[in-house]
């Protein structure tokens, strides 16, 4: 009776020891739900102006219908951005990376699973009974390695959030620029239609003069040629609109949608842009999301450097064995395994990570310098396009229209020849088309400058705020609150 009780007690203690080892290494309460980080990405993207916010757009099916645009109504800037936020595959892929990094963050926080081994032997010496062995093994090195792994995974997760927000800003700018391209194509089409009408009237006038014997047949050929070239330009403009719409629809994630719609909006829009270079550079320093992501890369590598330094420490594992021999004699055998870093002392791993940190630091410097270059280059392009647009709209356009109208009247009166009339007509359409091109260039420069400073010209929106990674599940928080 006593022996039986002693055996039961030993087995109970063995079970407790194995359970204790498992409990000491139980996984944390981190949740796989990436809602918190996705919301952080949406908050970091608040500088993106659209009919609906990023969070609302991301909650919609990527290929589903848009609540703000049915595919046929006139399309403006904000609606186009809202559709792109919902349907752009590149942006959705960046969001998927957040979910993946969240899972990796949870994974790195988990300790290694304990190993349990069983063995039952068969007595070969003629004695009754059979030997039995139960072994539990747990590695303990994760205790000092785990904090570095979690820190690296957390930095990578924050970097993924910043990358998604940066992609969101990029998608907004591409959408706005391409919609502006559709607006410009529509204006060019209207000017080409006017030119077709002008050359058509000229051709009819020359034809009447040729029939009256006032002009040779050669002049009519020239007038017809000018009119046919105008028709060709009109056809090209019509297809240019189609191409611009298809490019925009692809960015919006609707490549096969109908192009039977018109774009609406100002070209360029009326944005308040700081004129001081230093102000814009400060906005970029505080608002560039790619710079914030580059900083997180350095933090992740620094954590991996700490992990590499732990290779200089011994690898330790503990085990507990319960054994019973053929004579029903029971025993508990605790043990420990130690891997001594004799040959691989961790120096190569530390050197590798140190070099990676140096490279990442240079990448951060390169990103900062690129941001500064983008700001100054974008500002220069914006000023150039804006000033040239002002000159063309204020002086050249009115003079070109006046010259064409006067030459038309003078030609009817016989004061000027056909060469002068055709030249002034061509000059007018060239100035009108050049104005549209400059307005589109102004819009592109404005968007590039806006992206260069972080996505907005509002310093309150462009500030990159730190992201707190949610380390525990919602269920645990609710239990603590109760």
Residue, then its C-alpha position, 0 to 999 in steps of 0.5 A: x500500500x505504501x509503495x503504491x502510494x509512493x508511486x502515485x505521488x511520484x507520478x503526480x509530481x512528474x506530471x506537475x513538473x511537466x505542466x509547470x514547465x509548460x506553464x512557464x513557457x505558455x504563449x502570451x495573450x497577443x491577438x492575431x487581429x490586425x484591426x488596430x494596426x489597420x486603423x493606425x494606417x488609416x489614421x496616418x493616411x488622414x492627409x488623403x482627401x477623398x469622398x470617403x476615408x481610407x478605413x471606410x474604403x478598405x472595409x469595402x470589397x476590393x472588386x465591389x461596387x463603389x458607394x460614391x461612383x456608379x461608373x457613369x456619373x461625372x467623376x471628380x477628384x475626391x470620388x476618384x480617390x475614394x474609388x482608388x482607395x477601395x479598388x487599388x490592388x497595390x494598396x490592398x497588398x500593402x494592407x495585407x503585409x500589415x496583417x502578415x507582420x501582425x501574425x509574425x509579431x504574435x509568432x515571435x512572442x511565442x516560446x518554443x513548444x515543449x517536447x514530450x517523449x514516450x517509450x515502452x519497452x519489452x522485457x527480454x530477460x524473462x522477468x515480468x513487466x516492461x520498462x517505461x519512460x516519459x520525458x519532457x524537454x523545454x529550451x530556455x534560451x528563448x527567455x533572453x532571445x524573445x525580447x529581441x525577436x519581439x522588438x524586431x517584429x514590432x518595428x517591422x509591423x510599424x514599418x508596414x503601417x507606414x508603408x501602407x500609408x505612404x502607398x495610400x498617399x501615392x495612390x491619391x497623387x497618381x489618381x489626381x494626376x491621371x484625372x487631371x490628364x482626362x480633364x486636359x484631354x477634354x479641353x484639348x478636344x474642345x479646342x480641336x473641335x473649334x479649330x476644325x470649325x475655323x478651318x472649315x469656314x476658311x475652306x468654304x470661304x476660299x472655295x467661294x473665292x476660287x469659284x468666283x475666279x478671285x483665287x487660284x485652285x492651289x489656295x483651295x488645296x491648301x485650305x483643304x489640307x489645313x482642314x484635314x489636318x485639323x480633323x486628324x488632330x481631333x481624332x487623335x484628341x478623341x482617342x487621347x481621352x479614351x487612353x487617359x480614362x483607361x489609365x485612370x480606371x486601372x489606377x482605381x482598380x476598375x480597368x474594364x469599367x466603361x469610359x462613357x463618363x466625363x471628368x469634372x474639376x479645376x485644372x489645376x485645383x486651388x490649393x494653398x501652397x507655402x511659398x517658403x522653401x524652408x517651410x516645405x522642407x520642414x513639412x517633409x521632415x515631419x511628414x514623410x512616411x517613407x522616412x518613418x518606415x526607414x527609421x523603423x527598419x533601423x530599429x528592427x535591425x538593432x533588435x536583430x543585432x541584440x538577438x545576434x549577440x545572444x549567440x555568445x551565450x550558451x543554449x540551455x534546455x531543461x528536461x524531466x524524465x520519469x522512468x519505470x523499469x521492469x521491476x516496477x521501480x520508478x524514478x524521476x531524472x531531471x536534467x539539463x543540456x547546454x550548448x557551449x559557443x566554442x566554435x561559433x561565438x556569435x561574432x560573425x552574426x554580430x558583424x553581419x547585423x552591424x553592417x546591415x545597420x550601417x547600410x540601413x542608416x545610409x538608406x535613411x540618409x538617402x531617403x531624407x536627401x531624396x525627400x529634400x530633393x523632391x521638395x526643391x525640384x517639385x517647388x521649382x517645377x511648380x513655379x515654372x509651370x505656374x509662371x508660364x501659365x500666367x503669362x500665356x493666359x494673361x497675354x499670349x492667348x488674348x493676343x492669339x485670339x485677337x490676331x486670328x479674328x482680325x486676320x479672318x476679317x482682313x482676309x474677307x476684305x482682301x487686305x491679307x493673304x491666305x498665308x497670314x490667315x492660316x498662320x494666325x489660325x495655327x498660332x491660336x490653336x497652338x497657344x490654346x493647346x499650350x495653355x492646357x499643357x501648362x495647366x496640366x504640368x502645373x497640376x502634376x507639379x502641385x501633386x508631386x510637391x504635395x507628395x514630397x512634403x508628405x501628402x498634404x500642405x497642412x502641418x497638422x495632418x502631415x505629422x507622423x505620429x508614433x504607432x503603438x502596437x497592441x500587444x494583447x487581445x481584446x478579450x484580455x483587456x475586457x477581462x481586466x476592465x471587468 
